[in-house]
């Protein structure tokens, strides 16, 4: 009986202690603080992404490669100090944007270097993706060329072994009579020239042909079959 009473006493004390703990611990405030921290991180991520996308829009869509930190901030609708806070400097922001653009180019190269698709099919996919990128970011190629000319932000897109294997694929297509015989490198130069040149000199073409952005994009969107017919015999 005594043991039972002691058990009930301590059990009652534990319940009281637990109830006091619940009362003194502000669960609402704790949860609110957690949500605040999460919302701050989400806001930080959103602001960083906004600044990057704004920079891409200014550089690759509008062709304003010399946009200042203030111009980027104004376009994004944020305080200029946030760019330095999140990216340390304009140069660092530009480098990040270039790296992401370069990643897009590298992924396109991997389509033709490492894909198991039929040769013409993977060339067609590469052309299609390249043209879609040109329509989304009209001045991307021009920007990459400008950075290469400056000797900055240049990275190799392809692996040497992948390139050698691609040369072999081209030679095989020539033996099958699907491509005119030439050095494999000439085939690549033809393909790249047909794809890149119009976008790389977009302002010059628009000025001299007296067309606007909409008309230029229409021409680019029609080039897939034209390029394929120029590269392949059948």
VOPAGU-2260 file (C-alpha; in pm, 1 decimal, decimal comma):
REM VOPAGU-2260
SITE   aa  ch    i         X         Y         Z
SITE  UNK   A    0       0,0       0,0       0,0
SITE  UNK   A    1     281,6     233,5      94,7
SITE  UNK   A    2     467,1     150,3    -226,6
SITE  UNK   A    3     153,2     221,6    -429,9
SITE  UNK   A    4     105,4     558,9    -262,3
SITE  UNK   A    5     466,8     655,6    -327,5
SITE  UNK   A    6     427,7     557,1    -692,3
SITE  UNK   A    7     114,5     769,1    -726,7
SITE  UNK   A    8     287,3    1059,5    -554,2
SITE  UNK   A    9     588,9    1060,4    -788,5
SITE  UNK   A   10     367,6    1000,8   -1090,0
SITE  UNK   A   11     162,9    1305,9    -990,5
SITE  UNK   A   12     482,2    1511,2    -943,3
SITE  UNK   A   13     605,2    1418,4   -1290,1
SITE  UNK   A   14     276,5    1529,2   -1442,3
SITE  UNK   A   15     302,0    1864,2   -1261,2
SITE  UNK   A   16     661,4    1915,7   -1377,7
SITE  UNK   A   17     568,7    1835,4   -1736,5
SITE  UNK   A   18     271,0    2072,5   -1727,6
SITE  UNK   A   19     490,7    2350,6   -1587,9
SITE  UNK   A   20     745,1    2286,8   -1867,0
SITE  UNK   A   21     474,9    2311,9   -2133,3
SITE  UNK   A   22     344,4    2635,7   -1979,9
SITE  UNK   A   23     684,9    2799,1   -1953,0
SITE  UNK   A   24     805,7    2688,2   -2298,7
SITE  UNK   A   25     662,6    2914,4   -2568,0
SITE  UNK   A   26     594,4    2667,5   -2846,8
SITE  UNK   A   27     433,2    2932,3   -3062,2
SITE  UNK   A   28     739,1    3155,1   -3044,6
SITE  UNK   A   29     965,7    2858,9   -3114,1
SITE  UNK   A   30     766,7    2764,3   -3424,1
SITE  UNK   A   31     749,4    3127,2   -3534,8
SITE  UNK   A   32    1127,4    3162,2   -3508,3
SITE  UNK   A   33    1176,8    2848,5   -3716,9
SITE  UNK   A   34     940,4    2977,8   -3983,7
SITE  UNK   A   35    1112,5    3316,8   -3979,2
SITE  UNK   A   36    1451,4    3154,4   -4036,4
SITE  UNK   A   37    1309,5    2947,2   -4319,1
SITE  UNK   A   38    1138,7    3247,8   -4478,2
SITE  UNK   A   39    1461,1    3450,5   -4453,1
SITE  UNK   A   40    1654,7    3175,3   -4631,5
SITE  UNK   A   41    1384,5    3144,1   -4897,0
SITE  UNK   A   42    1385,2    3519,6   -4946,5
SITE  UNK   A   43    1764,1    3517,1   -4975,7
SITE  UNK   A   44    1750,2    3239,5   -5236,7
SITE  UNK   A   45    1475,3    3420,8   -5428,6
SITE  UNK   A   46    1669,4    3748,5   -5426,7
SITE  UNK   A   47    1988,5    3579,7   -5546,6
SITE  UNK   A   48    1798,0    3405,5   -5825,0
SITE  UNK   A   49    1624,8    3732,3   -5920,6
SITE  UNK   A   50    1958,9    3911,2   -5950,4
SITE  UNK   A   51    2108,7    3631,1   -6160,3
SITE  UNK   A   52    1808,0    3609,5   -6392,3
SITE  UNK   A   53    1804,6    3987,8   -6429,5
SITE  UNK   A   54    2172,6    3984,2   -6522,7
SITE  UNK   A   55    2109,8    3709,5   -6778,5
SITE  UNK   A   56    1821,3    3910,6   -6922,1
SITE  UNK   A   57    2033,3    4224,9   -6952,8
SITE  UNK   A   58    2332,6    4041,3   -7098,7
SITE  UNK   A   59    2185,3    3761,1   -7308,4
SITE  UNK   A   60    1841,2    3893,6   -7403,2
SITE  UNK   A   61    1904,3    4268,3   -7434,7
SITE  UNK   A   62    2275,4    4251,8   -7518,5
SITE  UNK   A   63    2377,4    4503,5   -7250,0
SITE  UNK   A   64    2712,6    4344,2   -7162,6
SITE  UNK   A   65    2841,3    4658,3   -6990,5
SITE  UNK   A   66    2544,4    4692,2   -6755,9
SITE  UNK   A   67    2662,8    4841,7   -6428,1
SITE  UNK   A   68    2585,1    4714,2   -6079,9
SITE  UNK   A   69    2336,0    4999,9   -6043,0
SITE  UNK   A   70    2164,3    4915,3   -6372,2
SITE  UNK   A   71    2133,8    4550,0   -6270,2
SITE  UNK   A   72    1991,5    4652,2   -5931,9
SITE  UNK   A   73    1743,7    4894,5   -6090,6
SITE  UNK   A   74    1628,1    4632,8   -6340,8
SITE  UNK   A   75    1583,9    4376,6   -6061,2
SITE  UNK   A   76    1413,9    4628,6   -5832,3
SITE  UNK   A   77    1659,2    4571,5   -5547,2
SITE  UNK   A   78    1909,1    4783,8   -5356,8
SITE  UNK   A   79    2253,1    4793,4   -5520,4
SITE  UNK   A   80    2420,4    4688,4   -5194,6
SITE  UNK   A   81    2240,8    4351,3   -5214,6
SITE  UNK   A   82    2444,6    4258,6   -5521,5
SITE  UNK   A   83    2767,6    4307,9   -5328,0
SITE  UNK   A   84    2615,3    4136,1   -5024,8
SITE  UNK   A   85    2513,9    3821,4   -5214,6
SITE  UNK   A   86    2782,9    3809,6   -5484,9
SITE  UNK   A   87    3068,8    4019,7   -5335,8
SITE  UNK   A   88    3121,6    4208,3   -5664,1
SITE  UNK   A   89    2985,2    4263,6   -6014,6
SITE  UNK   A   90    3275,2    4063,0   -6159,6
SITE  UNK   A   91    3189,7    3766,0   -5941,1
SITE  UNK   A   92    2823,5    3789,0   -6043,0
SITE  UNK   A   93    2924,5    3800,1   -6409,4
SITE  UNK   A   94    3148,4    3496,0   -6360,1
SITE  UNK   A   95    2862,3    3299,1   -6201,5
SITE  UNK   A   96    2628,7    3396,4   -6485,9
SITE  UNK   A   97    2891,7    3297,6   -6742,7
SITE  UNK   A   98    2950,7    2961,6   -6572,0
SITE  UNK   A   99    2578,7    2886,1   -6590,8
SITE  UNK   A  100    2570,7    2988,0   -6957,5
SITE  UNK   A  101    2877,0    2774,4   -7024,9
SITE  UNK   A  102    2703,2    2480,6   -6857,6
SITE  UNK   A  103    2420,6    2513,5   -7110,2
SITE  UNK   A  104    2671,6    2503,7   -7396,3
SITE  UNK   A  105    2853,5    2205,8   -7246,4
SITE  UNK   A  106    2530,9    2008,2   -7206,2
SITE  UNK   A  107    2451,6    2070,4   -7572,4
SITE  UNK   A  108    2798,0    1945,6   -7673,2
SITE  UNK   A  109    2751,0    1627,9   -7471,0
SITE  UNK   A  110    2441,7    1547,4   -7679,1
SITE  UNK   A  111    2653,1    1485,6   -7989,4
SITE  UNK   A  112    2965,5    1361,0   -7812,1
SITE  UNK   A  113    2818,8    1094,9   -7583,7
SITE  UNK   A  114    2470,5    1011,7   -7707,1
SITE  UNK   A  115    2394,4     663,8   -7843,4
SITE  UNK   A  116    2137,4     799,4   -8088,5
SITE  UNK   A  117    2178,5     763,6   -8464,5
SITE  UNK   A  118    2428,3    1019,8   -8592,3
SITE  UNK   A  119    2182,1    1233,3   -8789,7
SITE  UNK   A  120    1928,8    1223,8   -8505,9
SITE  UNK   A  121    2173,5    1353,3   -8246,9
SITE  UNK   A  122    2295,7    1623,5   -8484,2
SITE  UNK   A  123    1931,3    1722,8   -8537,4
SITE  UNK   A  124    1876,0    1736,8   -8160,3
SITE  UNK   A  125    2191,2    1944,3   -8113,1
SITE  UNK   A  126    2077,6    2188,0   -8381,2
SITE  UNK   A  127    1728,8    2210,2   -8234,3
SITE  UNK   A  128    1854,5    2278,0   -7879,9
SITE  UNK   A  129    2107,9    2531,7   -8006,4
SITE  UNK   A  130    1840,8    2721,8   -8198,6
SITE  UNK   A  131    1606,2    2716,1   -7898,2
SITE  UNK   A  132    1885,3    2862,2   -7684,1
SITE  UNK   A  133    1943,2    3130,3   -7947,1
SITE  UNK   A  134    1575,8    3224,6   -7934,5
SITE  UNK   A  135    1572,6    3232,7   -7553,2
SITE  UNK   A  136    1904,6    3416,1   -7518,5
SITE  UNK   A  137    1967,0    3601,5   -7847,7
SITE  UNK   A  138    2299,8    3752,3   -7739,2
SITE  UNK   A  139    2445,7    3452,4   -7555,2
SITE  UNK   A  140    2678,2    3351,6   -7839,0
SITE  UNK   A  141    2789,0    3711,4   -7887,6
SITE  UNK   A  142    2867,6    3738,8   -7517,0
SITE  UNK   A  143    3069,0    3415,5   -7513,1
SITE  UNK   A  144    3268,9    3528,0   -7817,3
SITE  UNK   A  145    3332,6    3868,0   -7654,3
SITE  UNK   A  146    3462,2    3700,6   -7338,3
SITE  UNK   A  147    3688,8    3468,3   -7536,6
SITE  UNK   A  148    3826,2    3768,7   -7725,8
SITE  UNK   A  149    3903,9    3932,3   -7391,7
SITE  UNK   A  150    4089,0    3619,9   -7283,9
SITE  UNK   A  151    3860,9    3572,1   -6985,5
SITE  UNK   A  152    3593,3    3324,8   -6878,4
SITE  UNK   A  153    3700,4    3071,2   -7142,2
SITE  UNK   A  154    3663,0    2700,7   -7071,4
SITE  UNK   A  155    3692,9    2396,3   -7294,4
SITE  UNK   A  156    3355,9    2241,1   -7375,7
SITE  UNK   A  157    3462,8    1893,4   -7486,6
SITE  UNK   A  158    3692,2    1612,5   -7378,9
SITE  UNK   A  159    3972,0    1513,1   -7618,3
SITE  UNK   A  160    3868,2    1146,4   -7630,1
SITE  UNK   A  161    3506,2    1244,2   -7695,0
SITE  UNK   A  162    3619,7    1462,9   -7983,7
SITE  UNK   A  163    3825,1    1180,8   -8138,3
SITE  UNK   A  164    3527,2     946,8   -8118,8
SITE  UNK   A  165    3309,2    1212,1   -8279,9
SITE  UNK   A  166    3559,1    1241,6   -8566,1
SITE  UNK   A  167    3528,5     863,9   -8617,6
SITE  UNK   A  168    3147,6     891,7   -8627,2
SITE  UNK   A  169    3173,7    1162,9   -8892,5
SITE  UNK   A  170    3416,4     954,5   -9100,5
SITE  UNK   A  171    3179,7     656,6   -9079,5
SITE  UNK   A  172    2891,2     870,2   -9209,3
SITE  UNK   A  173    3113,4     985,6   -9497,2
SITE  UNK   A  174    3194,0     623,7   -9586,7
SITE  UNK   A  175    2821,6     545,1   -9586,3
SITE  UNK   A  176    2766,4     832,7   -9828,0
SITE  UNK   A  177    2549,3    1036,2   -9589,0
SITE  UNK   A  178    2793,7    1329,5   -9576,0
SITE  UNK   A  179    3019,4    1486,0   -9837,3
SITE  UNK   A  180    3379,1    1370,1   -9787,3
SITE  UNK   A  181    3596,6    1624,9   -9610,0
SITE  UNK   A  182    3807,8    1654,3   -9298,5
SITE  UNK   A  183    3585,5    1580,8   -8996,4
SITE  UNK   A  184    3687,6    1916,7   -8854,3
SITE  UNK   A  185    3544,4    2087,1   -9163,6
SITE  UNK   A  186    3207,5    1922,7   -9099,1
SITE  UNK   A  187    3212,0    2059,1   -8742,0
SITE  UNK   A  188    3312,5    2405,4   -8864,3
SITE  UNK   A  189    3026,6    2401,8   -9115,9
SITE  UNK   A  190    2774,2    2302,1   -8849,4
SITE  UNK   A  191    2896,1    2556,0   -8592,2
SITE  UNK   A  192    2912,7    2834,7   -8850,9
SITE  UNK   A  193    2559,4    2770,6   -8971,8
SITE  UNK   A  194    2434,9    2767,8   -8612,8
SITE  UNK   A  195    2637,9    3037,7   -8440,7
SITE  UNK   A  196    2718,0    3300,5   -8700,8
SITE  UNK   A  197    2366,8    3451,2   -8739,2
SITE  UNK   A  198    2328,3    3494,7   -8363,0
SITE  UNK   A  199    2687,0    3613,2   -8310,7
SITE  UNK   A  200    2632,8    3900,2   -8556,7
SITE  UNK   A  201    2262,8    3948,1   -8485,6
SITE  UNK   A  202    2273,9    4331,0   -8455,2
SITE  UNK   A  203    2467,1    4360,9   -8782,0
SITE  UNK   A  204    2225,3    4134,3   -8971,6
SITE  UNK   A  205    1919,3    4312,4   -8832,3
SITE  UNK   A  206    2060,5    4651,6   -8924,0
SITE  UNK   A  207    2164,9    4564,0   -9278,6
SITE  UNK   A  208    1863,7    4347,2   -9361,6
SITE  UNK   A  209    1634,5    4608,7   -9203,1
SITE  UNK   A  210    1443,7    4359,8   -8985,6
SITE  UNK   A  211    1330,4    4366,9   -8623,0
SITE  UNK   A  212    1374,3    4112,4   -8342,0
SITE  UNK   A  213    1049,8    3932,4   -8423,1
SITE  UNK   A  214    1146,8    3880,1   -8787,0
SITE  UNK   A  215    1498,6    3769,4   -8693,7
SITE  UNK   A  216    1359,3    3512,1   -8447,6
SITE  UNK   A  217    1124,3    3384,6   -8718,0
SITE  UNK   A  218    1421,7    3324,9   -8947,5
SITE  UNK   A  219    1616,9    3147,7   -8673,8
SITE  UNK   A  220    1322,8    2921,2   -8586,9
SITE  UNK   A  221    1316,3    2796,1   -8949,9
SITE  UNK   A  222    1682,5    2708,0   -8974,2
SITE  UNK   A  223    1682,4    2350,5   -8838,1
SITE  UNK   A  224    1580,4    2175,3   -9161,8
SITE  UNK   A  225    1784,0    2418,3   -9372,0
SITE  UNK   A  226    2102,1    2336,3   -9176,5
SITE  UNK   A  227    2036,0    1961,1   -9180,5
SITE  UNK   A  228    1984,6    1967,7   -9558,4
SITE  UNK   A  229    2313,5    2153,8   -9600,8
SITE  UNK   A  230    2506,5    1911,6   -9377,4
SITE  UNK   A  231    2360,1    1580,3   -9499,3
SITE  UNK   A  232    2312,1    1439,6   -9847,3
SITE  UNK   A  233    2002,1    1246,6   -9747,8
